[in-house]
C-alpha cells in the first residue's frame, strides 16, 4: 500500500518466515534509525522550542529502535 502523505510503500502481511521476519525487522530498525538521525538534524536547523520537541521525539524513536534491536537479537537466538 502506498502512503501518499509520506511517500512510502507499506505492505501489510500477516505471516512471515523466520528469515523474512529477520530481514524485515533489520530493515525497519535501520530505516527508523536513519529517520531519527534526519529528524535530529532538522531540529538543529529550526532551533527554539521546536528543536527541543523534535529532539525529545528522537529520544522516543531511539527507544523504539533499541526495542527492535532487542527483538532482532532474540530472533537470532543471541
PAROLO-723390 format. One record per residue (C-alpha): residue number from 1; residue in one letter; y, x, z. Coordinates in nm, 4 decimals, padded with zeros to 6 digits. Layout:
+------+------+----------+----------+----------+
! resi ! resn !       yy !       xx !       zz !
+------+------+----------+----------+----------+
!  NUM !    A !        Y !        X !        Z !
...
+------+------+----------+----------+----------+
END
This chain:
+------+------+----------+----------+----------+
! resi ! resn !       yy !       xx !       zz !
+------+------+----------+----------+----------+
!    1 !    X !  00.0000 !  00.0000 !  00.0000 !
!    2 !    X !  00.3446 !  00.1349 ! -00.0888 !
!    3 !    X !  00.6200 !  00.1065 !  00.1705 !
!    4 !    X !  00.9397 !  00.0907 ! -00.0393 !
!    5 !    X !  01.1632 !  00.1403 !  00.2634 !
!    6 !    X !  01.0168 !  00.4840 !  00.3364 !
!    7 !    X !  00.8713 !  00.5832 !  00.0012 !
!    8 !    X !  00.5243 !  00.6494 !  00.1417 !
!    9 !    X !  00.1886 !  00.5241 !  00.0307 !
!   10 !    X ! -00.0122 !  00.3647 !  00.3102 !
!   11 !    X ! -00.3771 !  00.2854 !  00.2616 !
!   12 !    X ! -00.5488 !  00.0949 !  00.5375 !
!   13 !    X ! -00.9227 !  00.1401 !  00.5684 !
!   14 !    X ! -01.1467 !  00.0228 !  00.8470 !
!   15 !    X ! -01.4297 !  00.2743 !  00.8086 !
!   16 !    X ! -01.4255 !  00.6495 !  00.7536 !
!   17 !    X ! -01.6958 !  00.9117 !  00.7510 !
!   18 !    X ! -01.6570 !  01.1806 !  01.0169 !
!   19 !    X ! -01.5337 !  01.4255 !  00.7517 !
!   20 !    X ! -01.2813 !  01.1748 !  00.6178 !
!   21 !    X ! -01.1593 !  01.0991 !  00.9694 !
!   22 !    X ! -01.1138 !  01.4689 !  01.0466 !
!   23 !    X ! -00.9245 !  01.5301 !  00.7229 !
!   24 !    X ! -00.7045 !  01.2233 !  00.7652 !
!   25 !    X ! -00.6292 !  01.2989 !  01.1285 !
!   26 !    X ! -00.5338 !  01.6587 !  01.0473 !
!   27 !    X ! -00.3154 !  01.5430 !  00.7592 !
!   28 !    X ! -00.1408 !  01.2808 !  00.9739 !
!   29 !    X ! -00.0759 !  01.5256 !  01.2596 !
!   30 !    X !  00.0660 !  01.7850 !  01.0197 !
!   31 !    X !  00.2677 !  01.5231 !  00.8308 !
!   32 !    X !  00.4158 !  01.3844 !  01.1520 !
!   33 !    X !  00.4889 !  01.7379 !  01.2758 !
!   34 !    X !  00.6840 !  01.8010 !  00.9547 !
!   35 !    X !  00.8879 !  01.4827 !  01.0029 !
!   36 !    X !  00.9610 !  01.5719 !  01.3656 !
!   37 !    X !  01.0959 !  01.9092 !  01.2502 !
!   38 !    X !  01.3133 !  01.7380 !  00.9876 !
!   39 !    X !  01.4473 !  01.4936 !  01.2458 !
!   40 !    X !  01.5247 !  01.7782 !  01.4852 !
!   41 !    X !  01.7317 !  01.9494 !  01.2148 !
!   42 !    X !  01.9008 !  01.6198 !  01.1317 !
!   43 !    X !  02.0018 !  01.5820 !  01.4948 !
!   44 !    X !  02.1856 !  01.9136 !  01.4812 !
!   45 !    X !  02.3764 !  01.8004 !  01.1737 !
!   46 !    X !  02.5037 !  01.4736 !  01.3276 !
!   47 !    X !  02.5898 !  01.6001 !  01.6763 !
!   48 !    X !  02.7094 !  01.3990 !  01.9732 !
!   49 !    X !  02.5200 !  01.1152 !  02.1348 !
!   50 !    X !  02.3220 !  01.0539 !  01.8154 !
!   51 !    X !  02.1929 !  01.4113 !  01.8281 !
!   52 !    X !  02.0760 !  01.3574 !  02.1843 !
!   53 !    X !  01.8886 !  01.0385 !  02.0915 !
!   54 !    X !  01.7305 !  01.1973 !  01.7849 !
!   55 !    X !  01.6112 !  01.4957 !  01.9880 !
!   56 !    X !  01.4766 !  01.2585 !  02.2529 !
!   57 !    X !  01.2835 !  01.0762 !  01.9806 !
!   58 !    X !  01.1498 !  01.4119 !  01.8571 !
!   59 !    X !  01.0042 !  01.4661 !  02.2024 !
!   60 !    X !  00.8099 !  01.1411 !  02.1682 !
!   61 !    X !  00.6923 !  01.2449 !  01.8215 !
!   62 !    X !  00.5671 !  01.5737 !  01.9665 !
!   63 !    X !  00.3849 !  01.3965 !  02.2497 !
!   64 !    X !  00.2101 !  01.1804 !  01.9916 !
!   65 !    X !  00.1242 !  01.4859 !  01.7826 !
!   66 !    X ! -00.0279 !  01.6522 !  02.0901 !
!   67 !    X ! -00.2492 !  01.3451 !  02.1381 !
!   68 !    X ! -00.3534 !  01.3571 !  01.7715 !
!   69 !    X ! -00.4346 !  01.7275 !  01.8097 !
!   70 !    X ! -00.6435 !  01.6486 !  02.1199 !
!   71 !    X ! -00.8307 !  01.3766 !  01.9307 !
!   72 !    X ! -00.8917 !  01.6199 !  01.6449 !
!   73 !    X ! -01.0380 !  01.8775 !  01.8839 !
!   74 !    X ! -01.2625 !  01.6115 !  02.0381 !
!   75 !    X ! -01.3884 !  01.5008 !  01.6977 !
!   76 !    X ! -01.4595 !  01.8641 !  01.6101 !
!   77 !    X ! -01.6576 !  01.8989 !  01.9352 !
!   78 !    X ! -01.4254 !  02.1646 !  02.0775 !
+------+------+----------+----------+----------+
END
